[in-house]
Amino acid sequence: MTTGQHQIIPFPTPGTQLASSRGTYLVSSLIGDGQYGSVYECYGPFDQIYALKMFRPANRHYETVKQEWADEMKRLESYRHPNIVYIYDAFEWQHPFYLVLEKCDTSIKAMLGTPFRDDYLFEVTRQLLMALGYLHDNGLVHSDLHGGNVLVSNALGSPVVKLTDFG
């Protein structure tokens, strides 16, 4: 569907199925929304839960958005570390670009105001510094570091920190 010279791009809604060469993803719900993208919870191959990040055009040229998507994909694929979010898939579907990422429980931003035990806080800090040290050792500075881009999963009561969205 178009209006004038602009094409209306459909945003995924719960129940939308998106297909890539690696499988089909069923959108469940919106997790987060930012200026240039949205993140959805989805179910994919092997009935696994993923975070599906859509790069939104936001009145920018198609080629600009495509390059940002490609750059983020390359960074996530290049920098493998236990504290950097894992990328499973990347594809284009009906013009938006998508990354299929490891799904974490929450973000540090969402946890603000929650009292932390000292040992929990030290472990979160240690893992965050390990990830940042790894990036810096490999010549990359995380250019968008804030609480919303520091994700946490709690495995058996112990935090696992993951950096995402490199800006």
C-alpha positions as CSV (number, residue, x, y, z in Angstrom):
1,M,0.0,0.0,0.0
2,T,1.4,3.4,-0.8
3,T,0.4,7.0,-0.2
4,G,2.0,9.4,-2.7
5,Q,5.6,8.3,-3.0
6,H,5.7,6.7,0.4
7,Q,5.1,3.1,1.1
8,I,3.2,2.2,4.3
9,I,5.3,-0.5,6.1
10,P,3.4,-3.0,8.2
11,F,4.5,-3.4,11.8
12,P,4.2,-6.8,13.3
13,T,1.3,-7.5,15.6
14,P,0.7,-10.5,17.8
15,G,0.1,-13.5,15.6
16,T,2.2,-12.1,12.7
17,Q,4.4,-14.8,11.1
18,L,7.7,-13.7,9.6
19,A,9.8,-16.0,7.5
20,S,13.6,-16.1,7.0
21,S,15.8,-18.7,5.4
22,R,16.4,-20.2,8.9
23,G,12.8,-20.6,9.9
24,T,9.5,-18.9,10.8
25,Y,9.0,-16.6,13.7
26,L,5.6,-16.0,15.3
27,V,5.3,-12.6,17.0
28,S,3.9,-12.8,20.5
29,S,4.1,-9.3,22.0
30,L,5.9,-5.9,22.0
31,I,8.7,-5.9,24.6
32,G,10.3,-2.4,23.9
33,D,10.1,0.5,21.6
34,G,12.7,3.1,20.7
35,Q,13.3,5.9,18.2
36,Y,14.6,3.6,15.5
37,G,13.2,0.2,16.3
38,S,10.9,-2.0,18.2
39,V,11.6,-5.3,20.0
40,Y,9.1,-8.1,20.1
41,E,9.0,-11.4,21.9
42,C,8.5,-14.2,19.4
43,Y,8.5,-18.0,19.0
44,G,10.8,-19.5,16.4
45,P,12.5,-22.7,15.4
46,F,12.4,-25.5,18.0
47,D,9.7,-23.5,19.9
48,Q,12.3,-21.3,21.4
49,I,11.5,-17.8,22.6
50,Y,13.5,-15.0,21.0
51,A,13.7,-11.2,21.0
52,L,12.9,-10.0,17.5
53,K,14.4,-6.5,16.8
54,M,12.8,-4.5,13.9
55,F,14.8,-1.6,12.5
56,R,12.1,1.1,11.9
57,P,12.6,3.5,9.0
58,A,11.5,6.6,11.0
59,N,11.5,8.9,7.9
60,R,15.0,7.8,6.9
61,H,16.1,6.4,3.6
62,Y,15.9,2.7,3.0
63,E,19.6,2.4,2.3
64,T,20.5,4.2,5.6
65,V,18.4,1.8,7.6
66,K,19.7,-1.2,5.7
67,Q,23.3,-0.1,6.5
68,E,22.5,0.4,10.2
69,W,21.0,-3.1,10.3
70,A,24.0,-4.6,8.5
71,D,26.4,-2.9,10.9
72,E,24.6,-4.1,14.0
73,M,24.4,-7.6,12.6
74,K,28.1,-7.6,11.8
75,R,29.0,-6.3,15.3
76,L,26.8,-8.9,17.0
77,E,28.2,-11.8,14.9
78,S,31.8,-10.6,15.3
79,Y,31.9,-10.1,19.0
80,R,31.1,-13.4,20.7
81,H,31.2,-13.2,24.4
82,P,29.1,-14.7,27.2
83,N,28.0,-11.2,28.2
84,I,27.0,-10.0,24.7
85,V,23.6,-10.8,23.5
86,Y,23.6,-13.7,20.9
87,I,22.3,-13.2,17.4
88,Y,20.5,-16.2,15.8
89,D,19.2,-14.8,12.6
90,A,18.9,-11.6,10.4
91,F,16.5,-11.0,7.6
92,E,14.4,-8.5,5.7
93,W,10.7,-9.0,5.5
94,Q,8.3,-6.7,3.6
95,H,11.0,-3.9,3.8
96,P,11.8,-3.7,7.5
97,F,15.0,-5.4,8.7
98,Y,15.0,-7.8,11.6
99,L,17.5,-9.3,14.0
100,V,16.6,-12.4,16.0
101,L,18.3,-12.2,19.3
102,E,18.7,-14.1,22.5
103,K,15.7,-13.2,24.8
104,C,16.7,-12.0,28.3
105,D,14.4,-11.6,31.3
106,T,14.7,-7.8,31.9
107,S,16.9,-4.8,31.7
108,I,18.8,-2.9,34.4
109,K,16.6,0.1,33.6
110,A,13.5,-1.9,34.5
111,M,15.2,-3.1,37.7
112,L,15.9,0.5,39.0
113,G,14.4,1.1,42.3
114,T,14.7,-2.6,43.3
115,P,17.1,-3.2,46.2
116,F,20.0,-5.5,45.3
117,R,21.9,-7.8,47.6
118,D,25.6,-6.8,47.6
119,D,26.7,-10.0,46.0
120,Y,24.1,-9.7,43.2
121,L,25.2,-6.1,42.5
122,F,28.9,-7.1,42.5
123,E,28.2,-9.9,40.0
124,V,26.2,-7.7,37.7
125,T,29.0,-5.1,37.8
126,R,31.7,-7.7,37.2
127,Q,29.9,-9.1,34.2
128,L,29.2,-5.7,32.7
129,L,32.9,-4.8,33.1
130,M,34.0,-8.1,31.5
131,A,31.8,-7.3,28.4
132,L,33.0,-3.7,28.2
133,G,36.7,-4.9,28.6
134,Y,36.2,-7.5,25.8
135,L,34.7,-4.8,23.5
136,H,37.5,-2.3,24.2
137,D,40.2,-5.0,23.8
138,N,38.7,-5.6,20.3
139,G,38.6,-1.9,19.4
140,L,34.9,-1.2,19.9
141,V,33.4,1.4,22.2
142,H,29.7,0.8,23.0
143,S,28.3,4.1,21.9
144,D,24.8,3.7,23.5
145,L,25.5,2.3,26.9
146,H,22.6,2.9,29.3
147,G,20.3,0.7,31.6
148,G,18.0,-0.2,28.8
149,N,20.9,-1.8,26.8
150,V,22.2,-3.8,29.8
151,L,20.0,-7.0,29.9
152,V,19.8,-9.5,32.7
153,S,18.6,-13.0,33.0
154,N,18.4,-14.7,36.3
155,A,19.5,-18.3,36.1
156,L,18.9,-20.1,39.4
157,G,19.0,-16.8,41.3
158,S,22.4,-15.8,39.8
159,P,22.4,-12.9,37.2
160,V,23.7,-13.3,33.7
161,V,24.3,-9.9,32.1
162,K,24.2,-9.3,28.4
163,L,25.0,-6.1,26.5
164,T,22.9,-5.2,23.4
165,D,22.2,-2.4,21.0
166,F,25.7,-1.0,20.1
167,G,24.3,2.3,18.7
